[in-house]
Amino acid sequence: MKMKLVHALLVVAVMSAPVNAEFKTTSWTTPGPQGMNLKGKMFTLSQYEGGISFYPPYFSPTPSTTYYITTDIPTSTSYPWTTAPTTRSVSVCLRYLIDFGQTSNPRIFTLSPSSTPLLVNVDQLGVYTLNFNQYSYNTLYMKPSIRFWSTIGPDIWSRFCFTLDSTKNVAQVFSGSNISIRKLIRYQYVWSGEPVIQFEGFDGQVTDVQMWDYPLSYREVFKYMTNGVYGPYRGSVLTWSSINYTPSGNTLLEDVYEWQAKQQISGRRRGRQPKGGRKNRKFVNAEREKKQL
């Protein structure tokens, strides 16, 4: 009887929405373990079939059934999670790898599925697009091309940090050893969403996702870019060492490339050889002998 009542309420809420609203159906699968430590792990995503959402252990964005999100949600409809307190600022850092073969401007992430989500895209030239409300009139284009740190070495990952100071209404983007200029946001933006960050829309990997509810200092960004060599870092809202996640579609969790490489090198030092390795060398020798004859 309760299930029928809930279903009826959902139907009424959907039918009461404006006729011209665009509906998007989102189905969530079972979330991962509570407060999982993902250090040394990465997720592989798919542009068309796989995405993932991250959130703190105390938060639960998983609805009991399929829900509907519209661009103009009726006041009687509420999200199936508790409302997080409004903060004045936000910072996000992460490491990612993207294949631009499918699209030239993929979306990296969406921060907070609220009425004013923050959307972040990147193109092949390393220009980041920050859209603060789904519409083009409050968008920033930021290129981190200013060399700021000389002690940060090369890395296989694209190291990205974004800071937003809502009090000053200014944003800045960091990538590896480079920074962008600080830019004023055209219209005042206050991060007032849930502590949820969602990744979908690109082929590649993502790891070490951190989120803070304040603008990071240059010193804190530097610690992240150097992987904690010059000091530890830990997101105040979201941290990779204690995090929950909900996969959607086709995703893969495995060791980061660096750990996989160490395991392979360590195995070879103990005398192990790849399967079929000796046969390949014998085949090469046999071909050489035929040529000599």
N, C-alpha and C positions, 0 to 999 in steps of 0.2 A: 504494500500500500504506500509506503514511504517513497519507493522508487518511482511509482506512478505519479506521485505528487511532485517530486523533484523534476521529473520529465515534463510535466505539465507547466511548471513554473518557467522552465527553460524555454519552452515553446512560446509562452505568453511574452517573455522578455524579448525574444527574437522578433515576434510579430509586431511588438510595440515600437521597434526601431524604425527610423525613417526609411521610406521606400527606396530612396536613391543611395543609401549607404552600401558600401562594399563589404561583404562578409568574408571572413577568412577563418577556415576551420583548422584547428591545431590539435593534434592527438598526441598525448604524452605517454611514453612507455614507463616502465618501472624505474624509479630513481636508483642511483648507485648507493653504496654503503654510506652510513652516517659519518661525517667528519673524516673522509678518506685522505690519507697522505699520498699525494700524487707526485712527490719529488722524484725526478728521474723518469717520469712518464710523459707520453704525448698522445694526443688524439689525432687520428687521420679522419678527415671529413670529405664529403662528396658534395659537389655543387648542386646536384639535382636530387640526391637521395639521402643525404645525411647531414644532421646538425646536432648541436648539443647546447644545453643551458647549464650554467654554473651559478651556485648560490650558497650562502653560509649554512652551516649545520643546523642553526636554530630556525631556519626559514624553510617553508614547505610550499612550493608553487604548483604541486601536482594536483590537478583536479580529479575528482572521482569519475568524471565522464568527459566527453568532448564538449568544449565550450566555444562560444562565438565572440569574436572581437570585431567591433565596427569602428569606423572613423568618427562616428557620432553616437556614443553609447548612452542609452537612456539613464536617467538618474536612479531608476529603480533597480538597475543591474549592477552587481558588484563582482569584483574578481574573487576567485576561490582561494584567496590567501589574505593574510592580515596586511594592513597598510603600514608601511615603514615611515618613520618620522622624516620630515623634510630637512635636508641639509643645505648648506650654502655653497658647497664646492664638491668636486669629485676629481679623482685621478685614477687612471688605468694604465697598467703596464703588462706587457705580454711578449712572448716570442712566437713567431709564426713563420711558415713557409707557404708560398702561394705559387701555383702554376697558372700563368696568364693565358694559357692556350685556349681556354673556353670563353673567357671574357676579359676585356682590357681594363675594366674598372670594378673588380669584385668588392662586395661588402665584407669587411673583416668581422665586425660585430655590431650588435644593437644593445644599447645599455638601457635597462629597465623597460618593460612592456607597459608603459603608462601612456597618458594622453599626449605627452611630449617626449618621445624616446629620442635618444642620441644615436645617430647612425654614423658609422665611420667606414669609408671606402678608401681604396688606394689604387693608383694606376701604375703602369709599367715604368713611368718616369719617377716614381717615388713621391708623387703629389697626393696628399691625404685630403679627402673631402669630409668635413664635419657638418652634418645636418642636424640642427637642434630641434626641429619640430615637424619633420617629414615634408616640409615645403621649402621651395628654393629661396624664399626671401630671408631666411635666417641660416645661411650656409657660409662656411669658411673654407678656403682652399689654402692649404699650408704645405710648404716645401721645406723639410729640414735639410738645408744645404750649407749651413754655416758650421765650419769646423770649430768645435768648442772644447773637446777633450783630446789630448794627444796621446794619452796612456791607454786608450781602449783599443785593443787589437781586433783583427778580423774574426768573424764568427760565421758559422753556417746558417745561423738564424737571423731573421730580421728582428732586431730588438726595438720595440716600440713603446713609448710612454706618451700619455696625453694628460695634460693638467688643465683644469678649469677653475678659475677663481671667480665665483659668482658675485662676491662683494665688489671686486674691481671690474667685473664683466670682461675678463680677458682670458684668452686660451693660448696654449703653446704645445707644440709637438716635438718629440725627440726621437731620433732613429740612430742607434749605435753611438758614434762619436759626434754626430751632427745635431743641431737644433734648428728650429724655425724661428722666425721673428715672432714676437708676442703680438697677437691681433685682438682688437676689440670686437666683441660680438655686437652685431647690429641691434639686436633687441635683447633685453634682459633675459637671462636663462638661469633658472634655479633647478638643480637636480632634485626632483621630488618623487622619484620612482622607487620601486622595490629593488633590493640589492641583488638583482639578477642580470647576468650578462649572457647573451645568446650569440652563438656562432653558427652561421649557415651561409651558403651562397658561394663557396669557393672550394677548389680542389687543393688540398694541402694538409699541413699539420699545425697544431697549436699546443703550446705548453707554457708553464710558469705564469699563469694568469693571477694578477694581484689587483686589488681595488682599495682605494682610500677615500674617506669622506672629507678630505681637505686637499688643497693644492700642494704637491710635493715641492720641496726645495731642490736646488741643483745638486746639493750634496746627496740627497736621498735618491734622485734619479741616477746619479753616478754610481751609487752602490748597486742599484739594480743592473745597470749596463755592464758592470764588471762582475756580475754573478756573485755578489757578496764577498769578494776578495778584500775589499776595503771597509767592510762593515756589513752586518746582517740587515736584511729587509724583510718586512712582513706586512701585508695589506691590513688596514684597520677594519675594513668591511669584508674583504674576501681574500683568502690566502691559499696558495696551492698546496700547502702542507696540511690543511684541514678544511676540506671543501666537499660539498655535495654536487652531484651532477645528474642530469636527466638527458639521456640520448634520445634522438628522434630520427628514425630511419636507420641508415647504414653508417655506422661509425666503428672505429677500431682503436682500442687502447693497448699500447705496448711501450717498451723502453725507448727512450730518446736515442737518436743516432749515436751520440757520444758513448752511451753505455753499451750499445750493441757492438760498436767498434772495439771497445775495451775487452768485451767478452770473446770476440773472435780472435783478437791478437793474443789474449791470455791462453786460449785453447790451443793455438798453434805452437806456442812456446813449450807446452807440455808434450809436444810430439804428435798431436792429433793432426790429421790431414783431411782436406775436403773429400767427401765421398766421390770415388771415381778418379781421384787425383793420380794415383799410380798408373792406372790404365791409360790415362791421357798421355803421360810421359812415355810410356812404352809405345804407344801408337806413333808418337812423334819420332822416336828412335827408329822404329820400323820403317817409316817413310824415308828417313835419311839413308838407311841401309839400302833401300831399293834404288835411290838416286845414285849412290856410289857404285852399285852393280851396273 
